[in-house]
Amino acid sequence: MSQNENPCPFLGELIMEYCAAYPVRKPIPKDQITTDSPCRSEGFRHCPLFLDMVSKLQSGDLGDSVLTGCGTRKEVS
């Protein structure tokens, strides 16, 4: 019998997202982000964090390193 056949009924999986522009990486469960969030629509273009990061990228202050940290991460809780 493999380990995956009978997992604990309390084992859950969460998809976490975070804003790479925010100074502290704070994972947010994807199911708790509302559908009218500016991050999920064109409204992100008015976000002060986004505008600050674009400005820093254009001036060369950050390079491309911040963009590699963007994305969604799967975590088990």
N, CA, C and O atoms as a GROMACS GRO file, in nm:
protein
  308
    1MET      N    1   0.085  -0.119   0.000
    1MET     CA    2   0.000   0.000   0.000
    1MET      C    3   0.090   0.125   0.000
    1MET      O    4   0.178   0.137   0.085
    2SER      N    5   0.067   0.216  -0.094
    2SER     CA    6   0.147   0.338  -0.100
    2SER      C    7   0.094   0.441  -0.001
    2SER      O    8  -0.017   0.427   0.051
    3GLN      N    9   0.173   0.543   0.025
    3GLN     CA   10   0.135   0.646   0.121
    3GLN      C   11   0.017   0.730   0.073
    3GLN      O   12  -0.055   0.785   0.156
    4ASN      N   13  -0.005   0.741  -0.055
    4ASN     CA   14  -0.110   0.828  -0.109
    4ASN      C   15  -0.248   0.763  -0.110
    4ASN      O   16  -0.347   0.831  -0.136
    5GLU      N   17  -0.257   0.634  -0.084
    5GLU     CA   18  -0.386   0.567  -0.092
    5GLU      C   19  -0.482   0.605   0.019
    5GLU      O   20  -0.603   0.609  -0.003
    6ASN      N   21  -0.432   0.633   0.136
    6ASN     CA   22  -0.519   0.659   0.250
    6ASN      C   23  -0.468   0.779   0.330
    6ASN      O   24  -0.421   0.762   0.442
    7PRO      N   25  -0.478   0.901   0.275
    7PRO     CA   26  -0.426   1.017   0.348
    7PRO      C   27  -0.517   1.054   0.465
    7PRO      O   28  -0.633   1.015   0.470
    8CYS      N   29  -0.462   1.129   0.556
    8CYS     CA   30  -0.538   1.179   0.670
    8CYS      C   31  -0.655   1.263   0.619
    8CYS      O   32  -0.635   1.345   0.529
    9PRO      N   33  -0.775   1.247   0.674
    9PRO     CA   34  -0.890   1.326   0.627
    9PRO      C   35  -0.877   1.475   0.658
    9PRO      O   36  -0.951   1.556   0.603
   10PHE      N   37  -0.784   1.512   0.745
   10PHE     CA   38  -0.765   1.653   0.779
   10PHE      C   39  -0.655   1.719   0.697
   10PHE      O   40  -0.629   1.838   0.714
   11LEU      N   41  -0.590   1.644   0.609
   11LEU     CA   42  -0.487   1.700   0.523
   11LEU      C   43  -0.553   1.779   0.412
   11LEU      O   44  -0.638   1.727   0.340
   12GLY      N   45  -0.513   1.903   0.399
   12GLY     CA   46  -0.572   1.988   0.296
   12GLY      C   47  -0.465   2.051   0.211
   12GLY      O   48  -0.347   2.049   0.247
   13GLU      N   49  -0.505   2.107   0.100
   13GLU     CA   50  -0.413   2.173   0.010
   13GLU      C   51  -0.466   2.313  -0.018
   13GLU      O   52  -0.584   2.332  -0.047
   14LEU      N   53  -0.377   2.410  -0.010
   14LEU     CA   54  -0.412   2.549  -0.038
   14LEU      C   55  -0.323   2.602  -0.148
   14LEU      O   56  -0.203   2.574  -0.151
   15ILE      N   57  -0.380   2.678  -0.237
   15ILE     CA   58  -0.303   2.752  -0.337
   15ILE      C   59  -0.284   2.891  -0.279
   15ILE      O   60  -0.380   2.960  -0.247
   16MET      N   61  -0.158   2.932  -0.266
   16MET     CA   62  -0.126   3.061  -0.206
   16MET      C   63  -0.075   3.157  -0.313
   16MET      O   64  -0.007   3.116  -0.407
   17GLU      N   65  -0.108   3.284  -0.297
   17GLU     CA   66  -0.055   3.389  -0.382
   17GLU      C   67   0.005   3.497  -0.293
   17GLU      O   68  -0.027   3.506  -0.175
   18TYR      N   69   0.091   3.577  -0.352
   18TYR     CA   70   0.150   3.687  -0.279
   18TYR      C   71   0.186   3.797  -0.378
   18TYR      O   72   0.197   3.773  -0.499
   19CYS      N   73   0.204   3.916  -0.326
   19CYS     CA   74   0.246   4.029  -0.409
   19CYS      C   75   0.397   4.042  -0.397
   19CYS      O   76   0.449   4.070  -0.289
   20ALA      N   77   0.467   4.023  -0.508
   20ALA     CA   78   0.613   4.034  -0.507
   20ALA      C   79   0.661   4.179  -0.490
   20ALA      O   80   0.778   4.202  -0.460
   21ALA      N   81   0.571   4.276  -0.509
   21ALA     CA   82   0.609   4.416  -0.494
   21ALA      C   83   0.600   4.462  -0.349
   21ALA      O   84   0.663   4.561  -0.311
   22TYR      N   85   0.524   4.389  -0.267
   22TYR     CA   86   0.510   4.426  -0.126
   22TYR      C   87   0.639   4.394  -0.053
   22TYR      O   88   0.701   4.292  -0.082
   23PRO      N   89   0.684   4.477   0.042
   23PRO     CA   90   0.813   4.456   0.107
   23PRO      C   91   0.823   4.324   0.186
   23PRO      O   92   0.932   4.271   0.203
   24VAL      N   93   0.711   4.272   0.232
   24VAL     CA   94   0.711   4.147   0.308
   24VAL      C   95   0.626   4.046   0.231
   24VAL      O   96   0.512   4.076   0.195
   25ARG      N   97   0.681   3.927   0.206
   25ARG     CA   98   0.606   3.825   0.134
   25ARG      C   99   0.508   3.760   0.231
   25ARG      O  100   0.547   3.684   0.320
   26LYS      N  101   0.381   3.791   0.212
   26LYS     CA  102   0.276   3.737   0.297
   26LYS      C  103   0.182   3.653   0.210
   26LYS      O  104   0.103   3.708   0.134
   27PRO      N  105   0.191   3.520   0.220
   27PRO     CA  106   0.103   3.436   0.139
   27PRO      C  107  -0.044   3.456   0.175
   27PRO      O  108  -0.080   3.462   0.293
   28ILE      N  109  -0.127   3.464   0.072
   28ILE     CA  110  -0.271   3.480   0.090
   28ILE      C  111  -0.337   3.361   0.022
   28ILE      O  112  -0.310   3.335  -0.095
   29PRO      N  113  -0.424   3.288   0.093
   29PRO     CA  114  -0.494   3.177   0.028
   29PRO      C  115  -0.573   3.228  -0.092
   29PRO      O  116  -0.650   3.322  -0.081
   30LYS      N  117  -0.552   3.164  -0.206
   30LYS     CA  118  -0.614   3.209  -0.330
   30LYS      C  119  -0.766   3.212  -0.320
   30LYS      O  120  -0.830   3.297  -0.382
   31ASP      N  121  -0.824   3.121  -0.244
   31ASP     CA  122  -0.970   3.118  -0.232
   31ASP      C  123  -1.024   3.233  -0.148
   31ASP      O  124  -1.145   3.252  -0.141
   32GLN      N  125  -0.937   3.310  -0.082
   32GLN     CA  126  -0.981   3.424  -0.002
   32GLN      C  127  -0.968   3.557  -0.075
   32GLN      O  128  -1.008   3.661  -0.023
   33ILE      N  129  -0.910   3.554  -0.196
   33ILE     CA  130  -0.898   3.677  -0.274
   33ILE      C  131  -1.029   3.697  -0.349
   33ILE      O  132  -1.074   3.609  -0.422
   34THR      N  133  -1.088   3.812  -0.332
   34THR     CA  134  -1.218   3.839  -0.393
   34THR      C  135  -1.205   3.859  -0.543
   34THR      O  136  -1.100   3.898  -0.593
   35THR      N  137  -1.312   3.833  -0.613
   35THR     CA  138  -1.310   3.846  -0.758
   35THR      C  139  -1.302   3.991  -0.803
   35THR      O  140  -1.262   4.017  -0.917
   36ASP      N  141  -1.338   4.086  -0.717
   36ASP     CA  142  -1.329   4.227  -0.755
   36ASP      C  143  -1.198   4.290  -0.709
   36ASP      O  144  -1.185   4.412  -0.706
   37SER      N  145  -1.101   4.208  -0.674
   37SER     CA  146  -0.970   4.257  -0.633
   37SER      C  147  -0.902   4.329  -0.748
   37SER      O  148  -0.904   4.278  -0.860
   38PRO      N  149  -0.841   4.444  -0.725
   38PRO     CA  150  -0.771   4.513  -0.833
   38PRO      C  151  -0.653   4.431  -0.887
   38PRO      O  152  -0.611   4.451  -1.001
   39CYS      N  153  -0.601   4.341  -0.806
   39CYS     CA  154  -0.489   4.256  -0.850
   39CYS      C  155  -0.532   4.157  -0.957
   39CYS      O  156  -0.448   4.107  -1.032
   40ARG      N  157  -0.660   4.127  -0.965
   40ARG     CA  158  -0.712   4.028  -1.059
   40ARG      C  159  -0.774   4.092  -1.183
   40ARG      O  160  -0.837   4.022  -1.263
   41SER      N  161  -0.756   4.220  -1.199
   41SER     CA  162  -0.814   4.290  -1.315
   41SER      C  163  -0.717   4.398  -1.361
   41SER      O  164  -0.606   4.408  -1.310
   42GLU      N  165  -0.759   4.477  -1.456
   42GLU     CA  166  -0.677   4.588  -1.504
   42GLU      C  167  -0.653   4.693  -1.397
   42GLU      O  168  -0.572   4.784  -1.416
   43GLY      N  169  -0.724   4.683  -1.284
   43GLY     CA  170  -0.707   4.779  -1.176
   43GLY      C  171  -0.568   4.778  -1.115
   43GLY      O  172  -0.529   4.873  -1.047
   44PHE      N  173  -0.491   4.671  -1.139
   44PHE     CA  174  -0.356   4.664  -1.084
   44PHE      C  175  -0.269   4.778  -1.136
   44PHE      O  176  -0.170   4.816  -1.073
   45ARG      N  177  -0.305   4.833  -1.252
   45ARG     CA  178  -0.225   4.940  -1.312
   45ARG      C  179  -0.229   5.069  -1.229
   45ARG      O  180  -0.148   5.159  -1.252
   46HIS      N  181  -0.322   5.079  -1.135
   46HIS     CA  182  -0.333   5.196  -1.048
   46HIS      C  183  -0.278   5.170  -0.908
   46HIS      O  184  -0.280   5.258  -0.823
   47CYS      N  185  -0.229   5.050  -0.885
   47CYS     CA  186  -0.175   5.012  -0.754
   47CYS      C  187  -0.043   5.086  -0.729
   47CYS      O  188   0.046   5.083  -0.815
   48PRO      N  189  -0.028   5.152  -0.614
   48PRO     CA  190   0.097   5.224  -0.586
   48PRO      C  191   0.219   5.131  -0.584
   48PRO      O  192   0.328   5.171  -0.626
   49LEU      N  193   0.202   5.008  -0.536
   49LEU     CA  194   0.314   4.914  -0.535
   49LEU      C  195   0.356   4.877  -0.677
   49LEU      O  196   0.476   4.872  -0.708
   50PHE      N  197   0.259   4.852  -0.764
   50PHE     CA  198   0.288   4.820  -0.903
   50PHE      C  199   0.359   4.937  -0.971
   50PHE      O  200   0.460   4.918  -1.039
   51LEU      N  201   0.307   5.058  -0.953
   51LEU     CA  202   0.366   5.176  -1.016
   51LEU      C  203   0.509   5.199  -0.966
   51LEU      O  204   0.596   5.237  -1.045
   52ASP      N  205   0.533   5.177  -0.839
   52ASP     CA  206   0.667   5.193  -0.784
   52ASP      C  207   0.764   5.090  -0.844
   52ASP      O  208   0.877   5.124  -0.879
   53MET      N  209   0.719   4.964  -0.857
   53MET     CA  210   0.804   4.860  -0.913
   53MET      C  211   0.834   4.887  -1.060
   53MET      O  212   0.947   4.868  -1.104
   54VAL      N  213   0.735   4.932  -1.136
   54VAL     CA  214   0.758   4.964  -1.277
   54VAL      C  215   0.860   5.076  -1.289
   54VAL      O  216   0.949   5.070  -1.374
   55SER      N  217   0.848   5.176  -1.205
   55SER     CA  218   0.942   5.287  -1.206
   55SER      C  219   1.084   5.239  -1.177
   55SER      O  220   1.179   5.281  -1.243
   56LYS      N  221   1.098   5.152  -1.077
   56LYS     CA  222   1.231   5.100  -1.041
   56LYS      C  223   1.287   5.010  -1.150
   56LYS      O  224   1.407   5.013  -1.177
   57LEU      N  225   1.202   4.931  -1.213
   57LEU     CA  226   1.248   4.844  -1.322
   57LEU      C  227   1.295   4.927  -1.442
   57LEU      O  228   1.396   4.896  -1.504
   58GLN      N  229   1.220   5.031  -1.473
   58GLN     CA  230   1.255   5.116  -1.587
   58GLN      C  231   1.385   5.192  -1.563
   58GLN      O  232   1.460   5.218  -1.657
   59SER      N  233   1.412   5.226  -1.438
   59SER     CA  234   1.535   5.298  -1.407
   59SER      C  235   1.653   5.204  -1.388
   59SER      O  236   1.768   5.249  -1.377
   60GLY      N  237   1.626   5.073  -1.385
   60GLY     CA  238   1.733   4.975  -1.371
   60GLY      C  239   1.772   4.947  -1.228
   60GLY      O  240   1.871   4.877  -1.203
   61ASP      N  241   1.696   5.000  -1.132
   61ASP     CA  242   1.730   4.980  -0.990
   61ASP      C  243   1.714   4.836  -0.944
   61ASP      O  244   1.782   4.793  -0.851
   62LEU      N  245   1.624   4.760  -1.007
   62LEU     CA  246   1.596   4.625  -0.960
   62LEU      C  247   1.643   4.515  -1.053
   62LEU      O  248   1.654   4.400  -1.011
   63GLY      N  249   1.671   4.546  -1.176
   63GLY     CA  250   1.699   4.440  -1.273
   63GLY      C  251   1.573   4.360  -1.298
   63GLY      O  252   1.463   4.411  -1.278
   64ASP      N  253   1.587   4.235  -1.339
   64ASP     CA  254   1.472   4.149  -1.364
   64ASP      C  255   1.446   4.054  -1.248
   64ASP      O  256   1.355   3.971  -1.256
   65SER      N  257   1.522   4.064  -1.141
   65SER     CA  258   1.513   3.966  -1.032
   65SER      C  259   1.377   3.964  -0.965
   65SER      O  260   1.332   3.858  -0.922
   66VAL      N  261   1.309   4.078  -0.955
   66VAL     CA  262   1.180   4.080  -0.887
   66VAL      C  263   1.074   4.005  -0.967
   66VAL      O  264   0.982   3.948  -0.908
   67LEU      N  265   1.086   4.004  -1.099
   67LEU     CA  266   0.986   3.937  -1.181
   67LEU      C  267   0.992   3.787  -1.167
   67LEU      O  268   0.891   3.720  -1.188
   68THR      N  269   1.106   3.732  -1.132
   68THR     CA  270   1.116   3.586  -1.117
   68THR      C  271   1.045   3.540  -0.991
   68THR      O  272   1.018   3.420  -0.976
   69GLY      N  273   1.015   3.631  -0.899
   69GLY     CA  274   0.947   3.593  -0.776
   69GLY      C  275   0.798   3.598  -0.785
   69GLY      O  276   0.729   3.561  -0.689
   70CYS      N  277   0.744   3.641  -0.898
   70CYS     CA  278   0.599   3.652  -0.915
   70CYS      C  279   0.539   3.516  -0.940
   70CYS      O  280   0.602   3.429  -1.002
   71GLY      N  281   0.418   3.498  -0.894
   71GLY     CA  282   0.350   3.374  -0.928
   71GLY      C  283   0.266   3.316  -0.817
   71GLY      O  284   0.240   3.381  -0.716
   72THR      N  285   0.225   3.194  -0.837
   72THR     CA  286   0.141   3.122  -0.744
   72THR      C  287   0.221   3.003  -0.693
   72THR      O  288   0.294   2.940  -0.769
   73ARG      N  289   0.206   2.974  -0.567
   73ARG     CA  290   0.279   2.863  -0.508
   73ARG      C  291   0.180   2.769  -0.440
   73ARG      O  292   0.086   2.814  -0.374
   74LYS      N  293   0.202   2.640  -0.456
   74LYS     CA  294   0.118   2.541  -0.388
   74LYS      C  295   0.182   2.507  -0.255
   74LYS      O  296   0.302   2.477  -0.248
   75GLU      N  297   0.104   2.510  -0.149
   75GLU     CA  298   0.150   2.471  -0.017
   75GLU      C  299   0.047   2.381   0.045
   75GLU      O  300  -0.073   2.397   0.022
   76VAL      N  301   0.093   2.287   0.124
   76VAL     CA  302   0.001   2.196   0.195
   76VAL      C  303  -0.006   2.240   0.338
   76VAL      O  304   0.096   2.267   0.402
   77SER      N  305  -0.128   2.248   0.389
   77SER     CA  306  -0.144   2.284   0.531
   77SER      C  307  -0.225   2.179   0.602
   77SER      O  308  -0.250   2.191   0.722
   0.00000   0.00000   0.00000
